[in-house]
Amino acid sequence: MTPLSVLDLIPVREGGSVSEALTSAASLARAAEAAGYKRFWVAEHHGMDGIAGGATAVTLAHIGHATSTIRIGAGGIMLPNHNPFVIAEQFGTLDALFPGRIDLGLGRAPGADSRIGQALRKDLMRASEYFPQDVVELRALVTGDPELALRATPGFGAALEFWILGSSLFGASLAAALGMPYAFASHFAPDHLDAAIKLYRERFTPSPALGKPHVMAAMTVLTAESDAEATLLASSLDQSFVALRTGNPGRLKPPIPGYRESLPPHTQAMLEHVRQASAVGAPATVRAAIGRFVERTGADEIIVAGATYDPAAREHSLALTMEALAG
């Protein structure tokens, strides 16, 4: 069976609070651990009322204390927003708290609109140009290869598992050149999935940390007792994506029966396109969809994304998904 992991954006639901969202994230991580998922990742986003994971390292400390065995990590840290030394210290601290459990996925997008650059006092367009160098520097701060004049404490010697994240050929090429595992964001940006995986595998150069290519692909996965129930749950996600694409993002809304059918054809087509990498339905439906996706991509791991308005429904979805694939 292909290993499964979980991506959580720490959604804040309509009528809820950031505190409630963080409590739900810890509960979801415990559910993922109990069900046998390999990793629990949190993504860095900023300036979004409906996402509470902006302080990613702090959030991971919260999740780490709520769990005991599952790997936890950033999927990812948007490195142009930061400097490598601070990230080395933050994730070195996490490794000291939760030894051998910390993943550090690195991306070059800002994780928000252009206003975040001003708030962070960063020229993000320019900073993104230095992403490859910053990745190499960050890895060196932790591994000591090459040795730098200043060591990060904590950070140096931490047992971090580094990843490159991406949704284009750039990330695939960088991950291959550096001999790092590669995670593709196909759950919301599926267009370059096949080309990126092919390029990564063809150009991969072994490194001390990784001897052969390793691909993790993301899918939107919501499993319920029936196809109809899962479709209803997924309408909250659909509403969020439509709101984001129309420049009006907000908090996660309650499900609406027949939501997709109520949309104009061009909006329905947009959702169908962006949800190419998805599995929404009863256990048998989800098992078949994930099976086709793994056969298509040859992914070494699948990371499942997708939020539900009722946090308990996503915990149930994780359990049903694992049971469906294990069975």
C-alpha positions in Angstrom: 0.0 0.0 0.0 1.2 3.5 -0.9 2.0 5.4 2.4 -0.5 8.2 3.2 0.1 11.5 4.9 -2.0 14.5 5.8 -1.9 18.2 4.8 -3.8 20.5 7.1 -4.2 24.3 6.4 -5.7 24.9 9.9 -9.0 26.2 8.5 -11.0 28.7 10.5 -14.7 28.0 9.9 -17.4 30.6 9.7 -18.7 31.3 13.2 -15.5 29.7 14.7 -12.2 31.1 16.0 -8.5 30.7 15.6 -8.3 29.0 19.0 -10.9 26.5 17.9 -9.1 25.8 14.6 -5.8 25.1 16.4 -7.6 22.7 18.8 -9.2 21.0 15.9 -5.8 20.6 14.2 -4.3 18.9 17.2 -7.3 16.5 17.3 -6.9 15.8 13.6 -3.3 15.0 14.0 -4.1 12.6 16.8 -6.7 10.9 14.5 -4.1 10.7 11.7 -1.6 9.1 14.1 -4.1 6.6 15.3 -5.2 5.7 11.8 -1.6 5.1 10.6 -0.7 8.1 8.5 3.0 8.7 8.0 3.2 12.5 8.3 1.1 15.5 9.3 2.1 18.7 7.5 1.0 22.3 8.0 1.3 24.9 5.3 2.4 28.5 5.7 -0.2 31.1 4.7 -0.5 34.7 5.7 -3.1 37.4 5.8 -6.0 35.0 5.3 -8.9 35.1 7.7 -9.8 31.5 7.1 -6.3 30.0 7.6 -4.7 29.9 11.1 -1.3 28.3 10.3 0.8 31.4 9.6 3.1 30.9 12.6 4.0 27.5 11.3 6.7 26.5 13.7 4.6 27.5 16.7 1.7 25.5 15.3 3.9 22.5 14.8 5.0 22.6 18.4 1.4 22.6 19.4 0.7 19.6 17.2 3.9 17.8 18.4 2.8 18.0 22.0 -0.6 16.5 21.0 1.0 13.5 19.3 3.8 11.0 19.9 4.9 9.1 16.8 3.6 10.6 13.6 6.1 12.8 11.7 5.2 16.4 11.7 6.4 19.2 9.5 5.9 22.2 7.2 4.4 21.6 3.8 5.8 24.1 3.6 7.8 27.0 4.8 7.9 29.7 2.1 11.6 30.5 2.3 11.5 33.9 0.5 9.5 35.2 3.5 12.4 34.3 5.9 16.1 34.1 6.3 17.7 30.6 6.5 19.3 31.1 9.9 16.0 31.8 11.7 14.4 28.8 10.0 17.3 26.6 11.1 16.8 27.7 14.7 13.1 27.2 14.6 13.2 23.7 13.1 16.2 22.8 15.2 14.2 23.7 18.2 11.3 21.5 17.0 13.7 18.6 16.4 15.0 19.0 20.0 11.5 18.9 21.3 10.3 16.0 19.0 13.5 14.1 18.0 13.5 12.4 14.7 9.9 13.5 13.8 10.4 16.8 11.9 10.1 17.4 8.2 10.9 20.7 6.6 9.4 21.3 3.2 10.5 24.4 1.4 8.7 26.4 -1.2 9.4 29.7 -3.0 5.9 31.2 -3.2 5.1 33.9 -0.7 2.0 32.2 0.6 -0.2 35.3 0.3 -0.8 38.3 -2.0 1.7 41.1 -2.6 0.8 43.0 0.5 2.6 40.4 2.6 6.0 41.5 1.3 5.5 45.0 2.7 4.3 43.5 6.1 7.4 41.3 6.2 9.7 44.1 5.1 10.8 41.9 2.2 11.1 42.3 -1.6 9.6 38.9 -2.3 10.1 38.9 -6.0 13.8 39.5 -5.5 14.0 37.1 -2.5 12.5 34.3 -4.6 15.4 34.6 -7.1 17.7 33.5 -4.3 15.6 30.5 -3.3 18.1 27.8 -4.5 21.0 29.5 -2.7 18.8 29.9 0.5 17.9 26.2 0.4 21.6 25.2 0.2 22.5 27.6 3.0 19.7 26.4 5.2 20.6 22.8 4.7 24.3 23.6 5.4 23.3 25.3 8.6 21.8 22.0 9.8 24.1 19.4 8.3 27.4 21.3 8.3 28.0 20.5 4.6 29.5 22.8 3.6 30.7 24.1 6.9 29.7 27.7 7.5 31.4 30.3 9.7 28.4 30.5 12.1 26.4 27.6 13.5 22.7 27.7 14.3 22.0 26.7 17.9 19.6 25.0 18.0 19.7 23.8 14.4 23.2 22.4 13.7 23.0 18.6 13.8 19.2 18.4 13.9 17.7 15.3 12.2 15.5 17.2 9.8 14.1 15.6 6.7 14.3 18.3 4.0 11.8 18.4 1.1 11.4 20.7 -2.0 7.7 21.6 -2.7 6.4 22.8 -6.0 3.8 23.0 -8.7 6.1 23.7 -11.6 9.2 22.4 -13.4 11.4 24.7 -11.3 10.9 22.9 -8.0 11.3 19.5 -9.7 14.6 20.6 -11.3 15.9 22.0 -8.0 14.9 18.9 -6.0 16.6 16.7 -8.5 19.8 18.7 -8.6 20.0 18.7 -4.8 19.1 15.1 -4.3 16.0 15.9 -2.2 12.5 14.4 -2.0 9.9 16.3 -4.0 6.3 17.0 -3.1 4.0 18.3 -5.8 0.9 20.5 -5.0 -1.4 18.7 -7.4 -4.4 19.2 -5.1 -4.8 22.8 -6.3 -2.3 23.1 -9.2 -2.4 19.9 -11.3 -1.3 21.3 -14.7 2.4 20.4 -14.6 2.2 17.2 -12.5 3.2 14.6 -15.0 6.0 16.7 -16.6 7.4 17.7 -13.2 7.6 14.2 -11.9 9.2 12.9 -15.2 11.8 15.7 -15.1 12.6 15.1 -11.4 13.1 11.4 -11.9 15.2 11.8 -15.1 17.5 14.4 -13.6 17.8 13.1 -10.0 21.3 13.2 -8.5 21.8 11.0 -5.4 22.8 12.8 -2.2 23.9 11.7 1.2 20.3 12.1 2.4 18.5 10.3 -0.5 19.8 7.7 -2.8 16.9 7.6 -5.3 14.0 9.8 -6.4 11.1 10.1 -3.9 7.9 11.7 -5.0 4.9 12.7 -2.8 1.8 14.0 -4.7 -1.1 15.8 -3.1 -4.7 15.0 -3.6 -8.0 16.4 -2.3 -9.5 13.5 -0.5 -12.8 13.4 1.4 -14.3 10.0 2.3 -17.8 9.5 3.8 -20.4 6.7 4.1 -21.8 7.5 0.6 -20.9 9.4 -2.5 -23.7 11.9 -1.9 -22.5 12.7 1.7 -18.9 13.2 0.6 -20.0 15.5 -2.2 -22.0 17.6 0.3 -19.0 17.8 2.6 -16.8 18.9 -0.3 -19.1 21.8 -1.1 -17.4 23.7 1.7 -14.1 23.4 -0.1 -15.7 24.3 -3.4 -17.1 27.5 -1.9 -13.6 28.4 -0.5 -11.9 27.9 -3.8 -14.5 29.9 -5.7 -14.2 32.7 -3.1 -10.4 32.6 -3.5 -10.4 32.7 -7.3 -12.9 35.6 -7.3 -10.8 37.6 -4.9 -13.0 37.2 -1.8 -11.4 34.6 0.4 -12.9 34.1 3.8 -13.7 31.5 6.5 -14.8 27.9 5.7 -18.5 27.9 5.1 -21.1 25.2 5.9 -21.9 22.7 3.2 -24.6 23.5 0.7 -26.6 20.8 -1.1 -26.3 21.0 -4.9 -23.7 23.8 -4.7 -21.7 22.9 -7.8 -24.9 22.6 -9.9 -25.9 26.1 -8.8 -22.8 27.6 -10.4 -22.4 29.0 -13.9 -20.8 26.5 -16.4 -17.4 28.3 -16.5 -17.1 28.1 -12.7 -18.1 24.5 -12.7 -15.4 23.9 -15.3 -12.8 25.7 -13.2 -13.6 23.5 -10.2 -13.4 20.3 -12.3 -10.0 21.4 -13.7 -8.5 22.2 -10.3 -9.9 19.1 -8.7 -8.3 16.7 -11.2 -6.2 15.2 -8.4 -9.1 14.4 -6.1 -11.0 11.5 -4.5 -14.4 12.4 -3.1 -16.9 9.7 -2.3 -17.7 6.5 -0.5 -14.7 4.3 0.5 -14.9 2.2 -2.7 -15.0 5.4 -4.9 -12.0 6.9 -3.0 -10.0 3.7 -3.2 -10.5 3.5 -7.0 -9.7 7.2 -7.5 -6.5 7.0 -5.5 -5.5 3.8 -7.2 -5.8 5.4 -10.6 -3.8 8.4 -9.5 -1.0 6.3 -8.0 -0.9 4.2 -11.2 -0.7 7.4 -13.3 2.0 9.1 -11.3 3.9 6.3 -9.6 4.0 8.4 -6.5 5.9 7.0 -3.6 3.5 8.7 -1.1 0.2 10.5 -1.3 -0.6 13.4 1.0 -4.3 14.1 1.4 -5.7 17.6 1.7 -9.2 18.8 2.2 -11.2 20.5 4.9 -14.7 20.0 6.3 -16.9 22.5 8.1 -17.4 19.9 10.9 -13.9 18.9 12.1 -15.2 15.5 13.2 -16.2 14.8 9.6 -12.6 15.1 8.4 -11.3 12.9 11.2 -13.9 10.3 10.1 -12.7 10.8 6.5 -9.1 10.0 7.4 -10.2 6.8 9.2 -12.4 5.7 6.3 -9.7 6.5 3.7 -7.1 4.5 5.5 -9.5 1.6 5.9 -10.4 1.7 2.3 -6.9 1.6 1.0 -5.6 -1.0 3.6 -8.6 -3.2 2.8 
